[in-house]
């Protein structure tokens, strides 16, 4: 968007306080994931979440977002920060720098993807790190305790989410994403989101196991994309009263025509 556009100027006042604290005098369009997710729901659209393992990926994505007046998420997973050029400490600054080089106008959120929780020690580390993440300018978080059983997933997600500003975007996950034939159930998802709501935690998105896997599908190795849109819709319909949408993970190699239908299935 043009930085002088009236809607863009007005939207800048909605930026999260941690963003305004660091870049109050810049026109960077870094918004809360929650605002972007809400806009997607209102406009029956989907938003691309791009993993920027190398910071330059963020520049290309932001350039495309500005060109097409599209909102995007720039993200990196907790596990990726251990071996990639981008991490929780530097990726937001890179993204703001690239936005500046483009003259600002790109609309985006910075999403902490797959913040993995596998036990009590991870919960305690997360409680400490969430403060650092907020200070750096991240605006959305995905808590992934799906490796745990449903009860412990609920408790761990609750405990970490209580240390994330409520105006941030929030994604939770139920049913570890393993690939074709592995499906979360309506009962699991309803129990999980209902339980979080009872503690005052209101996720915007839920990642489910609906047949996808992380990484590109290699048909020469007999790997077929197995996203079950019917199961996805069942879960999305059950969670609609909670205001929760589906976060679709692992679409690399998925037919673009199938991706175009995602919104009709609650994604």
PADO-792373 format. One record per residue: x, y, z of N, C-alpha, C, CB in turn. Coordinates in steps of 0.001 Angstrom, whole numbers, plus 500000, padded with zeros to 6 digits. Glycine has a CB too. Example, Ala and Ser with C-alpha at 12.3 -4.5 7.8 and 13.67 -1.06 7.14 Angstrom:
BEGIN
513190494310507800512300495500507800513200496700507800511308495527509046 512850497750507080513670498940507140512900500030507870514084499402505725 
end
This chain:
BEGIN
500830498807500000500000500000500000500870501251500000499058500001501210 500286502342499557500951503639499628500940504097501084500252504694498696 502095504516501589502167504923502992501322506163503278503612505187503381 500939506887502224500104508085502410498619507786502290500484509147501399 498283506517502007496880506118501935496224506353503303496745504618501500 495037506945503307494364507293504558494106506074505441493053507993504261 493711504963504826493454503749505610494741503223506244492821502662504724 495829503283505482497116502826506016497551503716507184498201502825504904 497421505031507034497803505949508099496993505685509361497620507398507647 495684505444509165494813505184510308495169503864510971493348505176509874 495512502869510137495840501541510670497101501571511525496015500542509530 498031502471511217499277502522511979499032502742513472500171503626511437 497928503389513806497604503615515215497173502335515920496510504656515336 496872501274515148496459499998515734497649499078516021495480499296514807 498824499500515644499975498626515867500148498323517351501253499267515305 500600497113517672500789496746519082501761497701519780501306495299519191 501615497824521067502430498764521827503917498434521749501985498780523273 504254497158521679505678496821521600506283497299520280505880495304521754 505480497316519214505945497818517920506050499339517964504992497373516780 505036499989518506505046501447518572506158501950519484503694501966519058 506472501170520492507544501550521402508892501598520688507608500581522574 509105500678519759510390500606519063510428501452517792510702499172518721 509275501544517093509284502203515779508164503225515644509164501168514670 507940503986516700506858504978516712506999505981515571506835505717518048 508216506346515226508446507380514219508657506823512821509631508206514605 508371505531512658508470504914511329507096504459510877509457503720511339 506916504376509567505626503986508997505544502492508705505368504764507726 506326501711509440506348500268509197504998499643509533507461499599510020 504488498847508605503169498236508767503216496898509477502520498062507431 503833496872510641503953495650511444502804495612512449505340495584512178 501870494699512224500635494652513007500541493371513829499421494769512088 499580493345514715499301492136515476498766491056514541498293492423516615 499202489837514775498633488727514017497129488649514200499277487412514435 496637489031515385495194488977515660494421489886514704494909489384517122 494933491090514453494248492003513536494243491439512116494918493389513555 495346490828511729495410490253510381494484489054510264496849489843510034 494452488203511281493565487043511233492092487483511185493813486130512454 491757488503511954490383489009511932490018489554510559490198490095512990 490973490243509930490721490791508594490513489661507580491894491698508152 491254488580507738491088487446506834489684486847506959492151486373507123 489218486726508198487879486167508429486807487059507810487617485994509938 486935488365508006485936489300507488485892489308505972486217490694507995 487039489081505341487126489152503888487167487774503216488348489939503497 486944486712504036486962485342503518488215485087502688485708485071502674 489340485419503286490625485288502613491557484408503443491260486676502369 492709484108502883493741483398503619495005484245503612494004481990503010 495891483984504558497135484742504645498306483765504577497189485592505957 499293484116503785500500483304503664501401483527504869501253483633502362 501861482444505467502869482510506519504153481921505945502408481741507824 505159482763505769506393482346505090507530482174506088506789483369504012 508120480982506107509266480726506971510508481378506371509484479204507165 511097482297507117512277483022506632513522482460507313512146484558506901 513923481270506894515120480687507494516346481539507189515331479254506989 516372482132506003517373483155505695516649484491505678518104482874504319 517178485513506327516468486790506421516046487377505080517322487776507128 516821487140504020516471487712502719515115487218502209517549487379501703 514685486054502688513354485574502328512302486604502709513057484230503010 512479487229503863511524488224504330511430489394503362511912488720505716 512551489783502769512536490912501843511710490590500602513963491293501443 511893489389500062511118489000498891509638488919499181511599487683498367 509281488380500335507874488246500708507244489620500933507732487378501975 507954490507501589507429491852501827507272492629500525508344492617502782 508218492450499604508105493118498308506853492649497580509354492853497448 506600491345497593505409490803496933504139491272497623505457489274496913 504164491328498969502993491761499722502630493199499383503241491620501223 503635494050499311503369495449498976502842495577497559504634496290499142 503429494849496634503015494921495233501556494530495054503896494026494378 501125493515495802499772492987495627498795493442496709499819491488495602 499225494379497572498377494866498670497813493704499488497224495730498118 498688492778499826498306491583500590499005491590501938498655490289499810 498306491142502968498916490980504284499601489618504351497854491123505415 500735489550505021501487488303505138502011488151506561502654488265504121 502429486931506880503142486653508117504568486251507767502430485538508945 505524486833508465506915486377508392507148485572509658507951487591508257 507652484361509504507759483490510675509036482663510666506561482571510749 509348482143511825510379481125511956510040480289513179511809481761512072 510296478987513068509974478084514164511097478065515195509714476670513635 510729477731516407511717477652517487512868476719517110511053477170518787 512555475575516536513600474605516184514541475152515116512969473301515697 514019475997514216514838476536513123515839477576513618513943477155512052 515547478197514747516432479256515238517777478706515694515768480006516382 517873477380515823519117476773516294520147476570515196518822475460516938 519721476645513925520672476343512853520526477243511626520514474915512436 519634478236511680519408479106510533520000480495510756517918479215510245 520108481251509678520631482607509778519679483546510479520943483139508417 518390483206510482517384484016511169517047483376512507516108484172510302 516700484216513481516313483701514794515389484719515470517574483412515680 514955484404516675514037485295517386514681486637517718513551484632518663 516001486659517782516691487888518154516904488866517017517993487553518740 516959488365515756517313489280514661516278489415513542518585488836514064 515324488483513438514461488475512257513518489675512193513655487206512229 513005490121513325512118491293513302512881492517512804511526491564514713 514097492703513289514893493854512853515189493785511357516207493926513645 515486492585510858515698492429509418514443492814508649516104490984509083 513297492336509109512045492602508402511731494096508371510894491839509058 511931494775509490511688496223509539512675496953508628511807496752510995 513917496498508613514919497101507725514509496947506263516304496460507957 514048495756505889513649495524504499512400496327504156513401494025504251 511475496433505095510289497257504878510699498711504624509331497167506093 511678499172505387512187500535505229512800500722503840513231500853506322 513566499734503393514188499818502069513148499859500953515127498638501855 511983499265501207510894499256500232510019500505500342510041498008500416 510355501402501264509554502598501470508337502357502337509125503149500158 508354501247503096507228500821503928505964500642503067506970501853505063 504856500340503698503614500094502963503219498632502921503743500606501567 504163497722503206503814496302503292503121496050504630505086495394503140 502067495260504612501311494939505828501691493520506268499754495060505585 502204493386507487502676492072507922502638491937509435504089491824507417 502716490693509880502897490367511286504145489504511401501639489638511877 504771489511512575505921488651512845505453487527513760507109489457513491 505509486306513234504880485153513877505924484168514381503927484456512908 505914483920515688506750482873516279506064481539515974506950483086517849 506632480778515063505996479543514613506479478352515439506280479305513121 505590477414515681505958476158516359506898476396517545506621475200515363 506439477140518530507227477239519753506977475934520519506835478531520618 507875474983520304507664473625520793507773473501522306508647472703520151 506819472783522880506790472490524317506659470976524485505606473249525040 507657470365525102507618468915525275507649468489526741508775468285524543 507623469457527638507642469114529054507736470355529920508799468181529359 507818470155531234507834471257532205509003472204531978507892470706533621 510173471647531665511344472506531466511115473484530316512595471653531192 510477473014529255510192473884528111509203474984528493509638473061526934 508235474638529342507271475643529800507998476740530567506174474996530687 508891476368531460509607477349532274510498478237531406510450476640533345 511152477651530404511991478447529504511126479409528687512810477527528564 509946478931528276509052479762527474508575480976528256507857478947526997 508259480768529524507787481878530358508828483000530379507487481391531803 510106482626530446511168483632530450511359484251529070512479483013530927 511285483426528035511588483924526690510476484771526092511872482772525776 509235484567526519508140485353525955508362486856526169506806484923526580 508907487231527316509197488640527562510207489189526567509712488830528978 511221488382526242512231488798525266511617488920523876513404487801525242 510732488001523540510079488003522232509211489251522058509227486734522057 508493489599523108507660490808523065508542492040522862506822490949524368 509643492121523602510525493289523522511147493442522142511624493189524568 511393492342521456512003492382520128511037492846519045512538491020519772 509724492772519313508769493245518328507955492180517636509468494009517324 508033490945518097507166489905517552505714490225517898507566488505518097 504773489813517062503379490216517261502395489057517195503001491240516239 502899487841517149502027486677517054502828485450517459501442486519515614 502175484495518131502887483322518649502063482056518421503199483494520154 502734481009517970502118479684517860502741478773518902502296479090516426 501945478360519868502408477438520905502115476020520439501723477732522286 503137475192520399502968473823519922503375472828521005503793473589518643 502368472388521768502591471337522766501887470061522326502088471783524169 501729469900521011500948468783520478501614467428520672500692468999519020 502907467422521017503577466150521300503073465536522604505095466351521368 502455466354523449501948465877524731500530465327524572501972467010525776 500070464580525570498682464126525548497761465332525691498414463087526677 496472465156525406495548466286525333495519467125526606494164465788525035 495507466468527769495426467208529026496676468057529243495232466245530201 497849467453529067499085468191529284499328469231528197500254467235529349 498848468971526993498894469967525926498100471202526349498336469383524597 496888470950526852496031472043527312496717472852528415494686471493527817 497265472165529405497883472860530544499121473643530123498255471857531638 499966473037529296501190473710528857500871474917527983502091472735528094 499919474760527071499530475869526196498960477011527016498505475406525146 498109476663527986497532477676528882498626478446529609496586477019529902 499590477728530199500605478370531022501490479316530215501459477322531697 501835478913528995502668479782528157501851480964527637503269478986526975 500621480698527212499777481758526648499508482870527650498459481178526169 499501482540528939499262483560529956500385484584530033499080482910531303 501498484332529348502622485260529351502790485951528007503898484532529717 501758485870527177501745486540525874500672487620525913501482485522524703 500970488852525459499945489905525479498669489448524772500481491187524817 497510489697525357496254489208524777495890489845523448495143489434525736 496561490939523082496266491553521784497188491021520686496394493076521879 498044490080520998498854489390519991498004488349519263500092488718520647 498461487929518096497885486750517464498294485526518259498334486626515982 497390484541518364497697483325519112497224482106518341497049483363520507 498144481189518137497839479910517486498183478786518457498630479749516136 497334477782518505497595476598519322497557475382518400496550476461520496 497910474220518928497995473036518058497533471790518799499437472840517545 496719471003518121496254469742518693496421468638517654494767469849519157 497031467547518051497266466459517106498539466705516339496089466305516143 499608466024516713500911466241516081500831466000514580501973465325516707 501391466925513790501338466844512334502351465801511854501623468237511685 501827464704511299502685463575510940502618463193509470502320462391511767 501527463547508765501436463193507365500126462498507029502589462317506985 499995461976505805498751461343505350498251460267506311498954460735503977 496950460291506565496330459272507407496307459589508876497018458001507219 496933460688509272496980461089510688496023462262510881498447461477511132 494928462032511600493901463065511706493541463405513149492665462627510972 493506464712513445492916465170514700491414464928514630493235466682514967 490769464858515790489323464635515816488599465891516271488972463457516739 487314465956515962486481467066516403486477467132517928485041466921515860 486410465975518570486365465915520033487640466486520649486158464469520501 488790466117520097490063466633520614490127468153520497491245465998519861 489769468648519324489866470083519077488884470868519948489611470382517601 487666470358520097486653471045520903487053471072522372485286470366520741 487549469943522875488020469863524262489152470864524491488495468423524599 490056470919523558491247471761523678490882473242523689492220471471522534 490125473698522706489775475111522628488812475503523747489158475430521266 487836474645524045486922474930525146487654475042526467485861473858525237 488627474172526677489418474216527902490241475477528010490320473021527978 490851475909526901491628477147526920490718478346527190492380477334525585 489552478362526554488608479468526775488207479565528229487366479295525909 488051478422528902487626478431530305488667479097531202487362477002530788 489905479171530722490982479826531467491241481239530946492267478996531385 490384481725530053490559483077529524491571483171528412490958483992530612 491868482046527772492802482012526646491987481802525366493885480875526829 492117482719524408491273482678523226492129482681521947490299483873523228 492535481495521494493339481426520272492563481924519043493811479990520041 493305482491518119492733482886516829492709481707515873493527484048516215 493737480872515976493919479765515049494272478491515795495001480095514026 493939477380515174494381476092515687494973475292514527493202475316516368 496155474762514738496767473852513779496324472441514129498329473974513784 495917471695513123495440470333513342496220469361512465493927470228513051 496133468123512813496694467074511964495606466644510989497218465854512814 495728467075509749494708466732508752495287466064507513493955467971508343 496439465432507692497025464665506592498217465309505926496003464419505574 498563466525506362499725467185505768500993466783506519499550468726505785 502119467137505934503394466972506622504228468214506351504139465671506156 505267468411507146506141469545506915507198469168505888506794470013508230 507431470082504974508383469811503907507668469582502588509244468604504254 508446469546501508507881469370500169507616467894499893508827469953499099 506478467618499266506138466250498899506907465871497641504608466092498683 507619464759497703508424464292496577507721463091495941509876463917497035 507018463350494844506264462282494195507161461185493636505417462853493089 508421461520493344509334460492492838509673459483493925510619461132492298 509419459861495188509668458964496324508371458348496831510367459718497462 507303458515496052506020457943496438505286458730497498506219456566496918 505666460006497684505020460844498697503887461643498057506050461798499367 502684461455498558501524462187498054500968463098499133500438461217497564 500561464284498703499927465220499635498601464640500071499730466624498991 498349464639501388497160463958501896496237464808502736497569462804502686 496136466119502445495287467004503236493823466617503062495507468478502833 493194466271504177491787465861504173490922467082504485491526464710505209 490362467669503444489584468894503624488246468628504305489351469565502284 487711467426504149486432467104504796486589467091506315485901465738504303 487652466447506820487889466446508265488191467867508754489058465490508626 488926468604507940489236469985508289487960470794508491490105470628507204 487008470637507569485749471371507660484948470949508881484923471164506400 484954469666509216484242469194510404484754469906511657484398467667510555 486079469993511766486671470648512944486418472151512901488191470366513021 486563472757511735486338474198511606484895474556511968486660474668510174 483952473724511555482545473984511850482274473893513345481651473001511094 482875472883513989482683472707515431483280473868516225483309471388515890 484355474464515703485054475524516436484596476924516051486534475408516209 483714477017515061483262478337514610482670479176515744482231478179513507 481879478579516666481341479392517769482419479990518669480410478554518607 483610479400518646484711479915519459485501481003518736485642478780519850 485172481261517463485894482264516689487279481826516272485997483518517468 487469480517516121488788479966515811488826479458514372489148478829516793 489868479836513634490082479336512290491162478272512286490451480472511347 491318477607511155492318476546511001493603477120510403491771475400510109 494744476813511015496045477146510441496543475904509708497072477618511550 496656476011508389497089474857507601498604474814507504496470474897506197 499187473788508063500637473614507999501014472657506874501178473096509343 502201472874506332502775471918505392502099471872504043502739470578505980 502107473006503304501469472983501977502486473022500843500513474156501838 503778472990501158504777472989500091504545471783499175506218472962500683 504364472064497878504118470989496928502650470679496723504815469764497374 501749471351497476500311471144497314499835471876496067499531471631498567 498958471236495311498427471843494090497800473197494401497392470914493426 498147474214493608497669475565493883496148475651493784498310476557492919 495533474816492940494077474838492819493424474345494111493621473975491627 494065473403494767493544472930496050493698474015497108494269471639496494 494825474718497085495050475814498043493986476895497877496461476423497855 493557477121496646492547478146496368491208477830497022492357478298494870 490982476552497370489722476137497995489780476162499515489352474751497534 490952476387500075491136476262501519490124477068502324492525476692501892 489855478307501899489004479179502694487607478580502894488896480544502031 487155477812501916485812477211502009485749476119503078485397476627500651 486918475699503522486983474626504516487456475126505879487905473523504029 487350476421506094487644476988507404489085477357507643487236476052508431 489927477260506621491358477575506750491553479077506550492215476759505715 
end
